[in-house]
Amino acid sequence: MPYLKLIWIAVIAAVIIIVAVSFSTFYSGIRPERAASDVTPADFNLGYESVKLTTSDNIELDAWHIPAKSKTNKTVIVLHGYPYDKGNILEHSLFLQEQFNLLLFDFRYLGKSGGSYTSVGFHEQKDLEAAVRHLRGRNHAVGAYGFSLGGAVAIMEAKNSNINAVVADSSFATLDNMLAESYRQFGIFKPLFIAATKILSKLMLNINVADVSPEKSIQNLNTPVFLIHGAVDDQIPVANAHQLKKANPNAELWIVEGANHADAREMAGKEYDRRVTGFFEEHIS
């Protein structure tokens, strides 16, 4: 009898630990410390328009519209990664301003945008829809260029918003994959933590983690997609890129040797700029 009591105590203690760790991971995941940067287009001597976008669920997003060097109605929406902001990827994307207008915005909760939490891709699709709607109202042809979370959102929203072309750099294939990465240190107990986090997500936010899946979205996507990934990405393993490519063989895939997470441009240099610019030139019309 004492042994049975000890077993029950151990089981209860294990459940408490799993729930506590899962809740901590879940909460810090949806409310990470904001990584707001101070950089603006003015730091690069660029004229720009400050824009406020409003999503379909009434979240206000902070955005910049940067005109191209020569007048055009072709605009690329640049989407930052988690948990950063538009300033974080501003300099990285300016090579496109030679030929395209740029629209950069902060996803909900992040940067200077409103919102009480990030949903790591689920509601952020509404953020991209608001940006596309803004540009369509100005009669712009639209492409999307996303990093990490931004790339995943671009893939998932491309069909709904009728985006002309998508470049996704370092995107995850499913949010399930990201949960598995978050709990990889727990070994054989990892499925228990993943299951607890999924339950918390459903109970607290009414979000089904399985619904955050660029892999599902890309399967029947006719929008041209260019997938870029670093061969040695230690945050979102390169297997995610191959998973996306397998889901849609028509997607273009470029694995950059020696590149870590969102590091492909630094490794590939002018070749990166040439390929991304060429892809948008071909498909934004």
C-alpha positions in Angstrom: 0.0 0.0 0.0 2.8 2.5 0.8 4.3 1.8 -2.6 1.0 2.5 -4.4 0.8 5.8 -2.5 4.3 6.7 -3.6 3.4 5.9 -7.2 0.4 8.2 -7.0 2.5 11.0 -5.5 5.1 10.6 -8.2 2.4 10.7 -10.9 0.7 13.8 -9.5 4.1 15.5 -9.1 5.0 14.6 -12.7 1.6 16.1 -14.0 2.2 19.3 -12.0 5.7 19.7 -13.4 4.5 19.0 -17.0 1.6 21.5 -16.7 3.8 24.1 -15.0 6.6 23.9 -17.6 4.2 23.8 -20.5 2.3 26.8 -19.2 5.5 28.8 -18.7 6.6 27.9 -22.2 3.2 28.7 -23.6 2.9 32.0 -21.8 6.4 33.2 -22.7 5.7 32.1 -26.3 2.6 34.2 -26.8 4.0 37.2 -24.8 7.7 37.3 -25.4 9.8 40.3 -24.5 9.3 42.9 -27.3 12.5 43.4 -29.4 11.6 46.8 -30.7 14.5 48.4 -32.7 15.1 52.1 -33.0 16.0 52.1 -36.7 13.7 53.8 -39.3 14.0 54.4 -43.0 15.2 58.0 -42.2 18.4 56.4 -41.0 19.1 55.4 -44.6 18.1 58.8 -46.0 14.9 57.3 -47.4 11.5 59.1 -47.7 8.7 57.1 -46.3 5.1 57.3 -45.1 4.0 56.2 -41.6 0.9 54.0 -42.0 -1.6 52.6 -39.6 -3.2 49.3 -40.7 -6.4 47.9 -39.1 -7.0 44.2 -39.1 -10.4 42.4 -39.5 -10.4 41.8 -35.7 -9.6 45.5 -35.0 -5.9 45.4 -34.2 -3.9 48.5 -35.2 -0.6 47.7 -36.8 2.3 50.1 -37.2 3.7 50.2 -40.8 6.1 52.1 -43.2 5.5 52.6 -46.9 8.8 53.2 -48.7 8.5 54.3 -52.4 10.7 52.6 -55.0 13.5 54.6 -56.6 11.5 54.8 -59.8 7.7 55.1 -59.8 5.8 51.8 -59.9 2.7 50.2 -58.6 4.5 47.0 -57.7 5.0 46.6 -53.9 6.7 43.9 -51.8 5.4 43.5 -48.3 8.3 42.6 -46.0 7.4 40.4 -43.0 9.7 40.1 -40.0 10.4 37.1 -37.8 9.5 36.2 -34.2 9.8 38.0 -31.8 11.3 41.0 -33.7 9.9 44.0 -35.6 10.0 45.7 -39.0 13.1 47.6 -38.1 15.0 44.4 -37.6 14.7 43.4 -41.3 14.7 46.9 -42.8 18.3 47.1 -44.0 18.1 43.5 -45.1 15.3 44.2 -47.5 16.4 47.6 -49.0 17.9 46.0 -52.1 14.4 45.5 -53.4 13.7 49.2 -53.2 15.6 49.7 -56.5 12.6 48.3 -58.3 9.7 47.9 -55.8 7.8 49.9 -53.3 8.2 48.3 -49.8 5.6 48.0 -47.1 6.9 46.9 -43.7 4.7 46.4 -40.6 5.0 45.0 -37.1 2.9 41.9 -36.5 0.4 42.2 -33.7 1.8 42.5 -30.1 5.3 42.9 -31.5 7.2 46.1 -32.2 4.9 49.1 -32.1 1.7 47.3 -33.1 -1.3 46.7 -30.8 -2.6 43.4 -29.6 -2.3 41.5 -26.3 -0.4 38.5 -27.6 1.3 36.9 -30.6 -0.3 33.7 -31.9 2.9 32.6 -33.8 1.1 32.5 -37.2 -2.6 31.9 -36.6 -4.0 35.4 -36.3 -1.0 37.0 -38.0 -2.5 36.0 -41.3 -5.1 38.7 -40.6 -2.2 41.2 -40.2 -0.9 40.3 -43.7 -4.5 40.5 -45.1 -4.8 44.1 -43.7 -1.5 45.1 -45.4 -2.6 43.6 -48.8 -6.0 45.2 -48.5 -4.3 48.6 -47.9 -2.2 48.2 -51.0 -5.0 46.8 -53.2 -6.9 50.0 -52.3 -4.1 51.9 -53.9 -4.2 49.6 -57.0 -0.8 48.0 -56.2 0.4 44.6 -57.4 1.6 42.7 -54.3 4.4 40.3 -53.4 5.3 39.0 -50.0 8.9 38.5 -48.6 8.9 36.9 -45.2 11.5 35.7 -42.8 11.0 32.8 -40.4 7.5 33.5 -38.9 6.9 36.1 -41.7 7.7 33.5 -44.4 5.2 31.0 -42.8 2.5 33.7 -42.6 3.1 34.6 -46.3 2.6 31.1 -47.4 -0.5 30.6 -45.3 -2.2 33.8 -46.5 -1.1 33.9 -50.1 -4.2 32.2 -51.5 -6.7 34.1 -49.4 -5.3 37.5 -50.2 -4.4 36.6 -53.8 -0.7 37.6 -53.4 1.2 37.5 -56.7 4.4 35.9 -55.4 6.0 34.8 -52.1 9.6 34.5 -51.1 9.8 32.6 -47.7 13.3 32.7 -46.1 13.7 30.2 -43.2 10.0 29.4 -42.8 8.8 26.6 -40.6 6.6 23.9 -42.2 4.2 23.4 -39.2 3.9 24.9 -35.7 4.0 21.3 -34.5 7.6 21.2 -35.7 8.3 24.3 -33.7 6.8 22.8 -30.5 8.9 19.7 -31.0 12.0 21.9 -31.2 11.0 23.8 -28.1 10.8 20.6 -26.0 13.5 18.6 -27.6 15.6 18.6 -24.4 12.9 16.4 -22.7 13.6 13.4 -24.8 11.0 10.6 -24.5 8.8 12.9 -22.4 8.6 15.5 -25.1 5.2 14.3 -26.4 3.7 15.0 -23.0 4.8 18.6 -22.9 3.7 19.1 -26.5 0.2 17.7 -25.7 -0.1 19.9 -22.7 0.9 23.0 -24.7 -1.7 22.2 -27.4 -4.4 21.8 -24.7 -3.5 25.2 -23.2 -3.5 26.8 -26.7 -7.0 25.5 -27.4 -8.4 26.3 -23.9 -6.9 29.7 -23.5 -6.8 31.1 -27.1 -9.1 28.7 -29.0 -6.2 28.0 -31.4 -5.6 24.6 -32.8 -1.9 24.3 -33.2 -2.4 21.9 -36.2 -4.1 24.7 -38.1 -0.8 26.7 -38.2 0.6 24.8 -41.1 2.3 26.3 -44.1 2.7 22.7 -45.3 -1.0 22.3 -45.6 -1.4 25.8 -47.2 1.3 25.2 -49.8 -0.1 21.9 -51.1 -2.7 23.3 -53.5 -1.2 26.8 -53.8 -0.9 28.1 -57.3 1.0 31.3 -56.2 4.6 31.2 -57.2 6.7 30.4 -54.1 10.5 30.7 -53.6 11.7 28.9 -50.5 15.1 29.8 -49.1 16.8 28.1 -46.2 20.1 27.9 -44.5 21.7 24.4 -44.6 22.8 24.7 -40.9 19.8 26.5 -39.5 19.8 25.7 -35.7 16.4 27.4 -35.0 14.2 26.0 -37.8 16.0 23.0 -39.2 16.4 22.8 -43.0 14.2 19.7 -43.0 11.3 22.2 -42.8 12.2 23.6 -46.2 12.3 20.1 -47.7 9.0 19.3 -46.1 7.4 22.4 -47.8 9.0 21.5 -51.1 7.7 18.0 -50.9 4.2 19.3 -50.2 4.4 21.5 -53.4 7.0 20.3 -56.0 6.3 23.5 -58.0 7.8 25.6 -55.3 11.4 26.8 -56.0 13.9 25.8 -53.4 17.3 27.1 -52.6 19.4 25.7 -49.8 22.3 28.0 -48.9 25.3 26.1 -47.7 26.8 27.3 -44.5 23.9 29.6 -43.7 22.3 29.6 -40.2 18.8 31.0 -39.4 17.8 33.9 -41.7 21.5 34.2 -42.6 21.2 33.2 -46.3 21.7 36.7 -47.7 24.8 37.3 -45.6 26.3 34.0 -46.9 25.2 34.3 -50.5 25.7 38.0 -51.0 24.8 39.5 -54.4 23.5 36.1 -55.6 20.8 36.3 -53.0 19.7 39.8 -54.2 19.8 38.7 -57.8 17.6 35.6 -57.2 15.0 37.3 -55.0 14.7 40.4 -57.2 14.5 38.2 -60.3 11.8 36.1 -58.8 9.6 39.1 -57.9 10.3 40.7 -61.3 9.0 37.6 -63.1 5.9 37.1 -61.0 4.6 40.5 -59.8 2.5 42.0 -62.5 
